[in-house]
Structure formats: structure tokens, C-alpha cells
Amino acid sequence: MKHQSRLTLALAGFLLVTLRCSHAQIPLPSPPPAISGNSAALVARGEFIVRNAAVCGGCHSVSEHDPDGPLSGGREFHDWRIGTARASNLTPDNETGLGTWSEAEIVRALRNGQSKDGRLLAPVMPYEWLHEMSDEDAFAVAHYLKSLPPVRNEVLQSPSILFRLGKLFLGPKPGQSIVAPAAGATAEYGGYLSQHVALCAECHTPRGGIRSTADMNRLFAGVANPPPGFPANPSNLTPDPTGISKWSEADFIQTIRTGVNPSGNHLHPFMPWHQNRRMTDDDLRAIYRFLRTVPPIRNEVLRRQPPAA
């Protein structure tokens, strides 16, 4: 009996220590030579990614109705697997934001899911997709965030026991160096933008399993039954008749520019077209041309009516 009690205590102690320990630190990335001495261009590229493409304010702004507002965080996201995750303060406040973080530490969090102190970030932060963002773009994001006015807003996390235990088996994404395809109206660049910068795939790809992982065999097939609380059903963007097979390139660009699709339906405001319309024509052409290359998948996604204005 005493032996069993000692064994139980030892196991409990081991689990406690393990849960408190950080994952092995992913080596900090080195900034690419191309960004040296080009601060204004770097801030501009970072602003483009944060505000117009990835629309980080969709989660990290104070209000869901103002994604262009201060990125001081605090908005809550609830999931039975992870508990309550709160969007971090991305402003360079020294006490509650990223003020003491280096740009390399920001890049590691963005692409690898590892915090400055080694903790694993909740996967509501889409580092599974951002992992393939290029070194140059990732450092541009970090440079832009460090240029913002600091806002004091302390954000605390409330992870579930399940997520704490899950950290025993989960870890950050491995470190790597990525070079983006050449910018231009090409399918290759569109694949990079739509998956790893603008994060279109994050919403429009179905998920499944206990970890709710993206089904890469159904890339951009839409989500007919999104998680509870999801305000819209992300459309099927594959070249299938249940997707956008009949859309021309001009239709696609016009839809993003105006928020009205070829059928005359208004896009749900959850879709950040107000921000995405600030992308260039070549960016939108690239994304459209990539979407024409993905396998057509039959998946009827019923449209939810946007709330009345």
C-alpha cells in the first residue's frame, strides 16, 4: 500500500514537473540580409500583411467590429480542447505586450508557436499555416509590430486541463528558413499568399479529428458545419460546380473589391473583404489562379445571411 502511494506521488510529481517545463527552445531565426537597412520598406510590407492580407486585427484588435484598430488583444476564444484563449497584446508595451521581445522572438512565435518563455501557444493562433511564411515577410511583420504605439493591456490565458496535458504530446513547429516565390500574378505566388500570408485556407479548409486539424486533401473545399459560434459558413473555393467554377478572374477580383459576389449576394462581414480589397490586383489574380489549380471538390455549403445592417 505504501509502495503504491509512493508510486502515485512520484507519478503526480513527474506530471507536475513535466507540465511546468517548457518545450525545448526552437532556435531563434536569423533575419535575412535583404531586410538590412530597409526599415521603411519593411514596415510597409509588414503593415500590408498584418492589416490587409492576414488581417491580424480580426482576432487581436479590441473590437471585432474594428479590425483596423489597436492590436492590444484580449478578445476571448472558447474551445473545449484548449479552454479559453485570449488574443495577445501585439503592441510593443514593455509590461503587457511585445516591448521586451526581439523581432526574432516574434517571428518564432508567429511561425513556430513558441512564446518568448518557451511556452506552446494555443493553436487558435494559426502557426500551422504561418509556419511556411518567408523569413523576409515574417521579419517584416515583427518590424511593423515593433513600430506600433504601445498600449497597456494585460492579457491572461485560461488553458484547460486537457490542453495542459496535451502539451506533453504537442510541441512547436520545427525551425526552418523559407524563401517566398517571386511576387507576381502567378499560381505559385497565389498559393503562398492564400495559405501562408492571407490565411484564406485557414477558414476555407475543412477540419476534423480530435485536434481539429485541416484536411489537406480537401483544401479550400469550404466548411458546411463550422464550429459553434462561427458566424459564417466559409465558401467552397475549389473549381467545382458547388464552388466557384463559373467565376471568371474578373468576377473574383470584383467580389473582393465590392463584397458582392456574381450572384448579387453580399459577403458575410466575417469575411474580411474590407481589408483584403486593399491587396493589389496582381495579388488577387495570383490567388484566383492558384485556386483554379486545386482539385475540384463537391461540397455544397449553404450560405448564411449576414446580419441586418
C-alpha positions as CSV (number, residue, x, y, z in Angstrom):
1,M,0.0,0.0,0.0
2,K,2.8,2.4,0.9
3,H,4.7,1.4,-2.2
4,Q,1.5,2.2,-4.3
5,S,1.2,5.6,-2.5
6,R,4.8,6.5,-3.1
7,L,4.4,5.5,-6.8
8,T,1.3,7.6,-7.1
9,L,3.1,10.6,-5.5
10,A,6.1,10.1,-7.8
11,L,3.9,10.0,-10.9
12,A,2.0,13.1,-9.8
13,G,5.2,14.9,-9.2
14,F,6.6,13.8,-12.5
15,L,3.5,15.1,-14.3
16,L,3.6,18.4,-12.4
17,V,7.2,19.0,-13.3
18,T,6.6,18.0,-16.9
19,L,3.6,20.3,-17.2
20,R,5.6,23.2,-15.8
21,C,8.6,22.6,-18.0
22,S,8.8,24.4,-21.3
23,H,9.3,22.6,-24.6
24,A,12.9,22.7,-26.0
25,Q,13.5,26.1,-27.3
26,I,13.3,26.4,-31.1
27,P,16.5,28.2,-32.3
28,L,15.8,31.9,-33.0
29,P,15.7,32.7,-36.7
30,S,18.2,35.0,-38.3
31,P,17.0,38.0,-40.2
32,P,17.6,37.6,-44.0
33,P,20.2,40.0,-45.5
34,A,17.6,41.5,-47.8
35,I,15.9,43.4,-44.9
36,S,19.1,45.1,-43.6
37,G,18.9,48.9,-43.7
38,N,15.5,49.0,-45.3
39,S,13.3,49.9,-42.4
40,A,10.6,51.9,-44.2
41,A,10.0,49.2,-46.8
42,L,10.0,46.6,-44.1
43,V,7.4,48.4,-42.1
44,A,5.3,48.9,-45.2
45,R,5.4,45.2,-46.1
46,G,4.6,44.2,-42.5
47,E,1.7,46.6,-42.4
48,F,0.4,45.1,-45.7
49,I,0.5,41.6,-44.2
50,V,-0.9,42.5,-40.8
51,R,-3.6,44.9,-41.9
52,N,-4.6,43.9,-45.5
53,A,-3.7,40.2,-46.0
54,A,-3.7,38.2,-42.8
55,V,-6.0,40.8,-41.1
56,C,-4.5,40.1,-37.6
57,G,-6.9,42.6,-36.2
58,G,-9.7,40.2,-36.8
59,C,-8.6,38.5,-33.6
60,H,-6.1,40.9,-31.9
61,S,-8.0,44.2,-32.1
62,V,-10.0,45.3,-29.1
63,S,-13.3,45.0,-31.1
64,E,-14.3,42.5,-33.7
65,H,-16.0,45.4,-35.5
66,D,-12.8,47.3,-35.9
67,P,-10.1,45.0,-37.2
68,D,-8.0,48.1,-38.2
69,G,-7.9,49.2,-34.6
70,P,-5.1,48.9,-32.0
71,L,-3.8,45.3,-31.7
72,S,-3.9,45.3,-27.9
73,G,-5.7,41.9,-27.7
74,G,-7.9,40.5,-25.0
75,R,-10.7,39.0,-27.1
76,E,-11.7,35.5,-26.0
77,F,-12.0,32.3,-27.9
78,H,-13.5,29.3,-26.3
79,D,-12.9,25.6,-27.2
80,W,-13.3,22.5,-25.1
81,R,-9.9,21.3,-26.1
82,I,-7.9,24.3,-25.2
83,G,-10.1,26.2,-22.7
84,T,-10.3,30.0,-23.1
85,A,-7.6,31.5,-25.3
86,R,-7.3,35.3,-25.4
87,A,-5.7,37.1,-28.2
88,S,-2.3,38.5,-27.1
89,N,-1.4,42.2,-26.9
90,L,0.8,42.7,-30.0
91,T,1.7,46.3,-29.3
92,P,5.3,47.0,-28.0
93,D,4.2,47.7,-24.4
94,N,7.1,46.6,-22.2
95,E,4.9,45.1,-19.4
96,T,1.9,43.7,-21.2
97,G,2.8,43.4,-24.9
98,L,5.8,42.7,-27.1
99,G,8.0,45.5,-25.9
100,T,10.7,43.3,-24.4
101,W,10.6,40.8,-27.3
102,S,13.2,40.7,-30.0
103,E,12.0,40.6,-33.6
104,A,13.4,37.1,-33.8
105,E,11.3,36.0,-30.8
106,I,8.2,37.5,-32.5
107,V,9.0,35.5,-35.7
108,R,9.4,32.3,-33.7
109,A,6.0,32.8,-32.1
110,L,4.4,33.6,-35.4
111,R,5.8,30.6,-37.3
112,N,6.6,28.0,-34.7
113,G,4.0,28.6,-32.0
114,Q,6.5,29.1,-29.2
115,S,6.4,32.1,-26.8
116,K,9.3,34.1,-25.6
117,D,9.4,32.0,-22.4
118,G,9.2,28.7,-24.3
119,R,5.5,28.0,-23.8
120,L,3.5,26.5,-26.6
121,L,0.9,28.9,-27.9
122,A,-2.7,27.6,-28.2
123,P,-3.3,26.5,-31.8
124,V,-6.1,29.1,-32.2
125,M,-3.1,31.1,-33.3
126,P,-2.7,29.7,-36.9
127,Y,1.0,28.9,-36.8
128,E,0.2,25.7,-38.6
129,W,-0.3,27.9,-41.7
130,L,2.1,30.7,-40.9
131,H,4.9,28.2,-40.5
132,E,5.6,28.5,-44.2
133,M,5.7,32.3,-44.2
134,S,9.0,33.5,-45.7
135,D,11.8,34.8,-43.5
136,E,11.5,38.2,-45.1
137,D,7.8,38.5,-44.6
138,A,7.9,37.2,-41.1
139,F,10.5,39.7,-40.1
140,A,8.5,42.4,-41.8
141,V,5.6,41.6,-39.6
142,A,7.8,41.7,-36.5
143,H,9.3,45.0,-37.6
144,Y,5.8,46.5,-38.1
145,L,4.5,45.3,-34.8
146,K,7.5,46.9,-33.0
147,S,6.7,50.2,-34.7
148,L,3.2,50.5,-33.3
149,P,2.3,52.8,-30.4
150,P,2.4,50.7,-27.2
151,V,-0.9,50.1,-25.5
152,R,-1.0,48.8,-21.9
153,N,-3.5,45.9,-21.7
154,E,-2.6,42.8,-19.7
155,V,-4.0,39.6,-21.2
156,L,-4.1,36.4,-19.2
157,Q,-4.7,32.9,-20.6
158,S,-7.0,30.2,-19.1
159,P,-5.9,26.9,-20.7
160,S,-8.0,23.8,-20.0
161,I,-6.5,20.8,-18.1
162,L,-6.9,18.9,-21.4
163,F,-4.6,21.4,-23.2
164,R,-2.1,21.4,-20.3
165,L,-1.9,17.6,-20.6
166,G,-1.9,17.8,-24.4
167,K,1.3,19.8,-24.2
168,L,3.0,16.5,-23.1
169,F,2.5,15.3,-26.7
170,L,2.3,18.5,-28.7
171,G,5.2,20.8,-29.5
172,P,6.1,23.8,-31.5
173,K,6.7,23.6,-35.3
174,P,10.3,23.0,-36.2
175,G,12.6,25.9,-37.2
176,Q,13.3,26.4,-40.9
177,S,14.2,29.1,-43.3
178,I,11.7,29.9,-46.1
179,V,12.1,31.9,-49.3
180,A,8.8,33.1,-50.9
181,P,8.1,32.6,-54.6
182,A,8.7,35.7,-56.7
183,A,5.8,38.2,-56.3
184,G,3.5,38.3,-59.3
185,A,0.2,37.2,-60.8
186,T,1.2,33.5,-60.7
187,A,-0.5,30.5,-59.3
188,E,2.7,29.7,-57.3
189,Y,2.7,33.1,-55.6
190,G,-1.1,32.8,-55.1
191,G,-0.6,29.5,-53.3
192,Y,1.9,31.2,-50.9
193,L,-0.4,34.2,-50.3
194,S,-3.6,32.3,-49.8
195,Q,-2.2,29.7,-47.5
196,H,0.7,31.3,-45.6
197,V,0.1,35.1,-45.6
198,A,-3.6,35.9,-46.2
199,L,-4.7,32.8,-44.4
200,C,-7.6,32.1,-46.8
201,A,-7.0,28.4,-46.3
202,E,-7.3,28.7,-42.5
203,C,-11.0,29.4,-42.8
204,H,-12.0,27.8,-46.1
205,T,-10.5,24.3,-45.5
206,P,-12.5,21.7,-43.6
207,R,-11.1,20.3,-40.3
208,G,-11.6,17.0,-38.5
209,G,-10.4,14.8,-35.7
210,I,-9.9,15.4,-32.0
211,R,-7.2,18.0,-32.8
212,S,-9.4,19.7,-35.4
213,T,-6.6,19.5,-38.0
214,A,-7.0,20.9,-41.5
215,D,-7.9,18.3,-44.1
216,M,-5.3,19.0,-46.8
217,N,-7.0,16.5,-49.1
218,R,-9.9,19.0,-49.2
219,L,-8.0,22.2,-49.5
220,F,-10.4,25.2,-49.9
221,A,-13.5,22.9,-50.1
222,G,-15.4,25.1,-47.7
223,V,-16.9,24.4,-44.3
224,A,-20.6,23.5,-44.2
225,N,-20.7,22.8,-40.5
226,P,-18.2,25.2,-38.8
227,P,-17.6,25.1,-35.0
228,P,-20.3,26.6,-32.7
229,G,-20.1,30.4,-32.6
230,F,-18.6,30.6,-36.0
231,P,-20.7,33.4,-37.6
232,A,-20.4,32.2,-41.3
233,N,-20.1,29.1,-43.4
234,P,-16.8,29.6,-45.3
235,S,-17.5,29.0,-49.0
236,N,-16.2,26.3,-51.3
237,L,-13.5,28.0,-53.4
238,T,-12.5,25.0,-55.5
239,P,-13.2,24.8,-59.2
240,D,-16.2,22.6,-58.7
241,P,-19.8,23.5,-59.6
242,T,-20.5,23.7,-55.9
243,G,-17.6,26.1,-55.6
244,I,-16.5,28.9,-57.9
245,S,-16.1,27.0,-61.2
246,K,-18.2,29.6,-63.0
247,W,-16.4,32.6,-61.7
248,S,-14.0,34.4,-64.0
249,E,-10.9,36.1,-62.8
250,A,-12.7,39.5,-63.1
251,D,-15.6,38.1,-61.0
252,F,-13.2,37.1,-58.3
253,I,-11.5,40.4,-58.1
254,Q,-14.8,42.3,-58.3
255,T,-16.2,40.2,-55.4
256,I,-13.2,41.0,-53.2
257,R,-13.3,44.7,-54.2
258,T,-17.0,45.2,-53.6
259,G,-18.1,42.5,-51.2
260,V,-20.8,41.3,-53.6
261,N,-20.5,38.0,-55.5
262,P,-21.5,37.3,-59.1
263,S,-24.9,36.2,-57.9
264,G,-25.5,39.5,-56.3
265,N,-25.2,38.2,-52.7
266,H,-23.3,40.3,-50.1
267,L,-20.4,38.6,-48.5
268,H,-20.8,37.9,-44.8
269,P,-19.0,40.6,-42.8
270,F,-17.0,37.9,-41.1
271,M,-15.1,37.6,-44.3
272,P,-12.6,40.5,-44.1
273,W,-13.1,41.7,-47.6
274,H,-13.0,45.3,-46.5
275,Q,-9.3,44.7,-45.6
276,N,-8.5,42.2,-48.4
277,R,-9.7,44.6,-51.1
278,R,-6.6,46.7,-50.3
279,M,-4.5,43.9,-51.8
280,T,-3.2,44.6,-55.3
281,D,-4.8,43.4,-58.5
282,D,-1.8,41.1,-59.1
283,D,-2.2,39.6,-55.6
284,L,-5.8,38.8,-56.2
285,R,-5.1,37.5,-59.7
286,A,-2.4,35.2,-58.2
287,I,-4.8,33.8,-55.6
288,Y,-7.5,33.2,-58.2
289,R,-5.0,31.5,-60.5
290,F,-3.9,29.2,-57.6
291,L,-7.5,28.4,-56.7
292,R,-8.0,27.1,-60.3
293,T,-5.2,24.6,-59.7
294,V,-6.6,22.9,-56.6
295,P,-8.7,19.7,-57.1
296,P,-12.4,20.4,-57.6
297,I,-14.3,19.0,-54.6
298,R,-18.0,18.6,-54.4
299,N,-19.2,20.2,-51.2
300,E,-22.4,22.2,-51.0
301,V,-22.0,24.9,-48.5
302,L,-25.2,26.7,-47.6
303,R,-24.9,30.4,-47.3
304,R,-25.8,32.1,-44.0
305,Q,-27.5,35.5,-44.3
306,P,-25.3,38.3,-43.0
307,P,-26.8,40.3,-40.1
308,A,-29.0,43.2,-41.0
309,A,-27.1,46.5,-41.2
